[in-house]
């Protein structure tokens, strides 16, 4: 199993008037994690697309345990069962 950890610093623009991260922003962070994991495996996402490959997200889910707040550091942990060829 391959594990990648990506640090995200919550920006003001990602929060609502109470300083809480808007829920849809987590999905963008998931994509940051996925791209970073591929990069760490030596795979450049842009190169995959140039070669005609697409990696669609077919399912996503999240359980919000506590809110992320403005200026927090969030760690996105991304796992992959096996390294791509």
Beta strands, then each sheet from edge to edge (+ up, - down):
strand 1: 2-9
strand 2: 73-80
sheet 1: 1+ 2-
end
